[in-house]
Amino acid sequence: MFPSITLAQEIGLAVLLVAALVWVIGLGHMMWDSRFHHPEPGAFDGLTVIPTQRAAATHPLETVELTEAEEQAFAGLVRSFPGT
């Protein structure tokens, strides 16, 4: 093909050009699909990897019993927040 480069360089150039062509075609395909494919607004169900949150009463370790003094101290702390 080119008289000034070796056969290995010609093969490498051909492989590079084919890879670039495949990349451009793949990118164009992705852009075309994203342009015309719009999911329905209610179709997203959320991530399946994150578990749903349990109610507080389902597990005894998720609740803490406070003494009367602790409840009063917590109420005083909440009242000290600005805007409440």
Secondary structure by P-SEA (a helix, b strand, c coil): ccccccaaaaaaaaaaaaaaaaaaaaaaaaaaaaacccccccccccccccccccccccccccbbbbcaaaaaaaaaaaaacccc
